């Protein structure tokens, strides 16, 4: 299975989508430091620090799995955007991928603050179409092979604020998954924002 895919953005520039998600996002969706705070681009993972599993491709239908970002103690993260790539052949927005496949349970996007969870998706994501509730600019990019559905949630627009995560209270931004994703070629997300120490 290929680990990366080339696609063209609206300007015609070639972008690589796949294995090195952090590098892709920092180039394709750059975010600059504000008020001397360093910028952050980190994959949502099963460990929370960008390590562990980042590609959501397993059959998770028997037990929910969280892919999340969590700052270390002593730091805050201000998350501005969530970037995701869903890769499959013949993607249709009414499916989660192609070939009439919708998710049985759906993905939840959750902001956890001091163990209290708030769901940010008012409708669980069972098809690609449901990402539009938070990111109307999502789109399919044809690659000549597999198609790529690009998710770009700007929390300043979608929620009128950034997502603040406090490492001292183990705050998290979570994608909770409890479905079978084995039909996809690639499926990963990363958060972008700033590190505040």
N, C-alpha and C positions, 0 to 999 in steps of 0.2 A: 504494500500500500504506500502511495507517495506521502511524504511528510509535509510538503508545501505545494502551493498553487500560485501561479502568476495570474493576475487580473489587471484590468485597466480601470483607473478612476475616471471621474467626469472630465478631467483635463487631458486624458489620454496617457498619463504617466503610468508606468508599470509598477504594481505593488506585489509583494510576495506575501501570501497568506498561508499560515500553517505552523511550522515547527517553532519558530522564534517569535512568539506572540508579543513579548515585551518590545523587541526591536521594531516590529511592524507598527505597533501602536505609537511608539515614540516618533516614528517618521511620518506615518500617515495621519495620525491625529495628535500632533505635537501639543504639549501643554508646558507653559513656561512658569518658572518660579514667580511667586508674588510676595512682595514685602520681604524679600530675602529668604523666603522659605523654599527649600529644595522641592523639585517636582517629584512625583511618584507615578510610576506605571508598574503595576504588579498583577500577575495572573491570579485569578480566583482558583483556589486549590483546596484539596482535602485536608491540608495542614494549616492553611491560613496565612502562611508567610511566603507564598509563591512556590514552595517546594511540594513534593508529593504529586498526586495525580492532578493534571490540569485539563486533559482532554476528556470530555464527558461522552464516552462511547460505550460504556458497559451496560449490561442489563441490571438496572437498579430497581426493578419493579417489586422486588420482595422486601426491600428495606430502604428507607430514604437515606440519601447521602447529601451532605452539605458541602458545597464548594464556596469558599468564603475568603475574605480578607480581614485581618485583625492586626492592629498595630502592637508593637511590643510595649511593655510597661514603661511609663515615662514619656510616651509620645502620643500625639494626636494625629489622626489622618483626616483631612478634609477631602472627601471624595466628590469630584465634580462630574465625572462621566463613567459610564460602564460601556465597554466596547466588546462586542461578541461576533463570532464568525460561525455560521452553520453551513457545512459543506456537504453537498449530496448531488447526485446526477438528476437533472430535471426537476429542480425545486419548484414547488407550488406554494403560494402563501397560505392557501387554505389547509395545507398539510404541515407536519413538522418534518420537512424534508421533501420526499417525493412519494409517488405511488400510493396515494390515499392514506398515508400513515399520519394519524393524529395521536397525540399522547393520551393515554388512558386517564392519568391523574393530573398532569400539568406541573409546570415549574412555578415555584413561588419565589419572589424576590422579597427579602426580609431585612429590616434594619433592627438589629438587637442592641439594646442599650441597657447595661447592667442587668442582664438576663431577661429583660422584658422585650418581647418581640412585637414588631409592628410590620404587618404585611404591606408592601408598597404596590403590589399588583392587585388591583381590585377584582380582576378576573385572572384565574390561573392560566398560565401559558400552555395551551394544548396544541396550538398551531402557530406557525410563524406570524400569521395575521394578528395574533393577540399581543405581539411585541409592540404594535402600533399604539397601544394605550399609553405607553410611556415614551415612545420614540417614533413619531410620525415620519421621520426622515429615513427609517430603515429601508433597505432596498436590496434587490437581487443583482449581483454582478456576474455576468456570463464570462466564463473563462475559456470557452472552446472545448472544455471537458466537463468536469463537475462544476455546478453552479455554487456561488457563495452568497449567502444571505448575510448582510452586514447589519448588525444591531449597534446603534449608537445612542445611548440614553444620556442626555444632558440634564442632570438633576436640577440645575438652576432654572431650566425651562419647565421640566416635567413637575417638579415639586416646589419651585420658587426658592430653593435653598440648596446648599451642598449637604452631603451626608457627613456628619461629624462622628468620628470613632475615637474613643478614649481607651488607650491601652491599659490604664490602671483599673478599669472596670470591665475589661475583656469584651468591649463592644465589637460588633461584627457587621459586615454587609454580606448577606448570605444568598446564594442560589440553592434552594432546596429541591432536589431531584428525586423522583420516585417512579421512574418509567424506564422502558427499554429503549436505549439509544444506539443499539448495535447496527441499525440500518444506515447510520450516518458515516461519512468519511472522516470528518473532523468537526469538532464542536467545543469551542473554548471561549472564555471571557476574561477580561482584565479590567481592573479599576484604575482610574487616573485621578490625580489630585495633587495635594501638597502634604508634606511632612512638617508637623509643628512640634518642636521639642520644648 
